[in-house]
Amino acid sequence: MFIVCPWVLACKLDSDNLIELLLEKEEAMLKRLNLLLLFFLPLSACAPQASLPLEPRETELAAVEPTPIPATATIQPEAGIPERMRRGVNLGNALEAPNEGEWGMYIEQEYFDLIREAGFDFVRIPIRWDGHAGESAPYSLDPAFFARVDEVLGWALESDLIVIINVHHYASQSAEVALSPERLVAIWGQIAEHYQDYPPEVVFELFNEPDNTISASQWNAVVAQLLNVVRESNPEREVVIGGIFWNAFDQLKFLQIPADDEHLMATFHYYHPFEFTHQGADWAEGSEAWLGRTWDGSQEEKAQVADDFDQVARWAAEHNLPVLLGEFGAYSKADLASRARWTAYIREQAELKQFPWAYWEFAAGFGVYDRQARDWNNALKEALLP
């Protein structure tokens, strides 16, 4: 449809006059355009020429310059304690004995340099605090025992080792803790206050291996009380928590982890198959019948370990929580070749899942170090530190 502008209608021009008028205006516009082109073309010849694509094309992102970032923003903060912990060893059978030395193991300063030089970066020190605490309120800890623990911690820190201290062998049954937690809470209150000014390389583990006499809900209630008293004086110290049934891997799922605490690690212990790792152990009922059992590293044996560790890894990912393999080892009554194979595979699986690990233990019945020979058990050492 042809539309005529209003001013044309107002003049009441006939169609011929209208066409003539439009043609005149078009001619005038063309003349003005030609004059403009004559003026600007010489100028454009002096300007840089851009190549215009004939067809649309995608933007090449690599050619786009990123926004500059201040140099200070690229500086990476120092790794946290869980990230620095990779390979550790337990100094067992010493401070968790009724009295140090009663189980044949006494911690010496030289051990820490040996441990560090071998390639370990942390130690876990089991401690029987309740054997050195009062039986009634305020449940005071023996200052002389504190001084001995201070000495051992100092040696470890001097050797540039991270140190985990725990409450080990507390009470005959964990059910006692659920019924009367106040003594354990008081003990942890004293430990936390005593070490509140120590460096972050000192890590607290609330309790070793709560057993099968306490329920998950009871244990979670105890953990909440212990964590509260620790946080009063150590709000940012790393704290390790494990599940019931002797820190079983499949009990982590029942732990109630505070969502607002960013300084927690979970832990589990692994001694499967138990009949292999504890054969001939005098504290394990029926273990004499297990003597001679081997661990050959068959596909079936390896698959069981891998499945168990996968379960822990999935739980850790769901809770965004670092996990420590706090104990694993095979007793000396098993043949050394099997012990070395099993130890190496457990270590490999832990490292595959990025679990820091602590071998049980340094220089007693499971020992990677022979105190009498003053030398390493090379088969086990190579299994741990290839």
N, C-alpha and C positions, 0 to 999 in steps of 0.2 A: 504494500500500500504506500502511495506517495503522500507525504505530509507537507503542507505549506506552512511556513512560519506565520505568526499572527500579523506582523507588520505588512506582509505581502497582501493578506486579505484586506487589511485596513485600507490600502491604496486602491483596491478593486481593480487590479490589473488583470487583463485577459491572459490567456495561456501563452500567447506568442510573446507578449511583453515580459512575462515572467521568465520564460526560457532565455530571452535575450539578456535580461538583467543578471541572471545566474551565470551565464557564460562570461559576461563582462567581469563579474566579481572573481570568477575562477582565474581569468587571465591575469587580473591584477595580483592575485595571491601568488601565482607562479613567478611573476616578475620579481616580487619581493624575496621569494625563496632563492631564486638564482643569485640575486645580489648577496644574500647571506652566505651562500656556498662559496662564492668568489672571495669573500672576506676571510672565511675560517679555514679553507683547505690549505693555504700556505702555512698557517699556524700549526695545523695538525701534523704536517710533514716533519716538523722539528721535534715532536713528542715521541717518547718510547712507544714502540708498537707492541700490542698484546695479541697473541695468537688466540683467536676465538675458536672453540671447537664447533664443528659443524653439527655434531649430535650431542645430546646430553650424556654425561658420564658421571660415575660415582666419585665422590670426594676421596682422595687418597689421604687416610688418616695419618699415615706416617709422616706426611709433609707438614702437619700442623704442629707448631711449636708449643710444648706444654707450658703452663703457667709456672714461672720460677717459684721454687720452694725455699724458704729460708734455710740456711745451712744448719742451724741448730735443730731443725725438725728432723734431719736425717740421722742424727746421732742416736744409736741404739742404746737403750738402757741396759744396765748390767742384768744378766740372767738371774731369775729368782732362784731360791734354794732348791725347789723340786727339780728345776731344769739343770742345775749343777750336779745333782745327785745322779750317778750312773751305776757305779759298781762299788758295792760295800761288803763288809764282813762283820759278823757278830763276834764280840768278845765275850762269849758265853762261858758258863761254869765258874765265874769268878765273883762278881759283885751280887749276883742273884743267889749264890749259895747262902746258907744260914749265916755263915761268916766267911769272908773271902779266904780262899786257900783250903777250905774244908773239902772241896770237890777236886782238889789237886791243881787248881789253876789260880795263879796270882798275876795280876796285870803288871807288866814292867814297861818302863818308859821306852825302851828300845823297840818294842813291838810296833809303835806308831810310825816310826821312821821306816821300818821294814814294810809295813802295810802300804804306806804312801809310795815308797820307791818301787814296789811291785806293780803299782798301777791302780790301786783302789783309791776312791776319792771320798768315801765316808765310812764311818763305823757306827754300829748300833751296840749300845752298852746296856745289857739287861741288869736291872738293879732291884734288889729285894728291900724296898724302903720300909715295909711294915715290920720287918724284923728289928728295926732300929728306931721305932716310934713308940710312944707311950700307949698304954692300953686304955687310958681314959682321957677325957678332954683336958687340955687342948691337943692331946696326941702329939706332943713335941718330938721332933726328930733329934737324934743324938748329934751334937755339934762335931764330935770326932768323926762320925761317919760322913757327915756333910763335907768335912775337910778332906777326907780321902776321895770322895767323888770329885771335889773341886780339883784335886791334884791330877786325877785321871783325865778329866775334861781339859785341863790346861795342857797336858801332854799332847792330846789329840789336836787341839787348836794350834799348838806350836808346830805341829807337823802338817799344817794346812789341810786338815780333814774336817769335814762336816760331821757332827756328832748327834746321834739320836739317843736320848735317855728315856727309859720307860719305867713303868711300875710292873715288876715281874714277880711271879709266884706269890700273888697276894691272896691270902686266905686259902683254905683247903678246897672250897667250892665257891663258884661265882654267885650262887644264890645268896650267900652271906652278904655280898655287896648290895644286892637288891633290897635285902631286909634292913640293913644298917649302913647306908652309904656315907654317913656323916664322918666316919674316921678316914675313909679314903679321900673325901672332899677336903678335910683338914690337912691331910698329908700333901695333896696337890697344891693347896693354898700356900703351904710353906715352901715347897719346891719352886713354885712359880715366882714367889716373892724373892727367894734367894737368888734366882738366876735371871731376874728381870733386866739387869743391866749387862748381861752377857751378850755377845754378838749374835746376829741372826743365824749363824752357823750351828748354834745349839737348838736342836729340834726336840719337842716334847711328844712322846707317845703315851696316850692316856692309860692303856692297860694291855698287857700281853695276854692273848688267848682266853677271853671269856669262854667258859666251857658250856656243856649241855645242860647245866642245872639252872640256867637263867634264860628267860624267854626274850625274844627280840624286843618286845615292847618294854619289858623291864630294863633291858640293857640300854635302849634309847633314852629312857628316863635318867639313868645313871650318867650316861654320856653328857646329857644336857647340863646336869649339875656340875660335872667335872669341867666342862668347857667354860661354863659361866665363871667359876672361880679362877681358872687360868686367865681368862680374858680381863679380869679385874686389874691385873698387873702386867699382862703381856698381850696387848690387843692385836699385835701384828706378828707374833711368833708363829712359825709353822707348827701345826699340831696334827698328829697322826691318829686315825681312828680305824678300828677293825670290827668285824662282825663276830657273832657268837659261834659256837662249835669250834673253838680253838682257831679263830680267824679263818674259817673255811671260805674258799673262794665263792661258793654258791650261797653264802649268807650276806654278801654285800648288798644284795637287792632289798634287804630288810632294814638297812641303816636309814635313819632319818637325818639328813644332812642339812644344817642351817643354810638357807639360800643366801643370806647376807654376809657370810663369813668367807672371805677370799683367801684365807691362810690355812686351808685344811688339805690333808692328804688322806686317802683311804689306804688300807693295807690288807693283804691276805698272806697266808702261809701255805706252802705246797710241799707235801710229803707223799704224793701218790706215785705208785702203789705203796701203801703203808707197809705191807708185808715184805716188800723189798727194802725200803729205806730204813726200817726199824728191826730188821731181822737180828736176833740175838741181843736186843737191848733189854737190860734187866728190869727197866721200869715199864716195859710194854708186855702186858700179860699174854702168854702163849707164844712169845716171839722166838723161843727155841725151835719151834716147829717150822719156822720160816727159813731157817738157815739153809744156805745153798741156792736160794732163789736168785736168779740173774735178771738183768735188764739188757736186752740185746739190741734195742733200737729198731724193732720191727715196725712195719707200717702201722699195724694195729696199736702198738704201744705209743708211737709218736702221735697218731691221730687222736688218741684220748687226751694227751697233754694239750695238743693244739686246740681241741674243742673246748677244754676247760679255760684256757687262756683267752680264747675268742669270747667266751661268755663274760669274762671280766672286762675285756676291752670294750664290748658293747655297753656294759653298765657305765664304765668310765666316760665314754663318749656322751651318753644320755645325760649324765650329771655334770659334764664338763669339769671333771675332777682328776687330778693326778693320782696314780695308784702305785704304791710301793709293794714289791714282793719282799716282805720283811724277813722271811726265813725259807730256806730249802736246803736239803742236804741228805746224804745217805750215810748211815752208821758204818763204822769201820769193820764190822763183822761181815759185811757184804764184800764180794771180790772187787778188787781195785779197778779192774777193767770196766766192770758194769757201773761202778760208782762214777768213774770218769765219763762214760758215755751218757749216763743219765744227767749228770751235772751239766755237761756241755749242752745237752738238748734243752734243759730247763732254762739255762742262761740264754741260749739262742732265741727261744720263744719269748722270754721276757724282753729282750732287746728289740725283737721284731715288733712287739706291741708297745715299745717305748716305756716299759715299766722299769724304773730303777730297782736294783735287787741287792739283797744282803745275804750272803751265804752263811749258813749255820754249820760250823762256826770256825773260829781261828785255830785253836790249838788244844782241843780236847778230843772227845770220842769221834767227832765228825771232822776233825781238824784238817785244814789245808796247810798247816804249819806244824812241824815236829819239834817240840820244845827240847826233847832230849838230844836230838841230833843237831838242834839249832839250824834247821834248814827247812825249806819248803818241800811239801809232798808234790813233786813236779807234775805227776799225772793230773792231780786235782787243780793245781795252779794253772796248768795249760788249758784245762777245761774251762776255767773261769776267765783267764786272761790270755787268750790265744795270741 
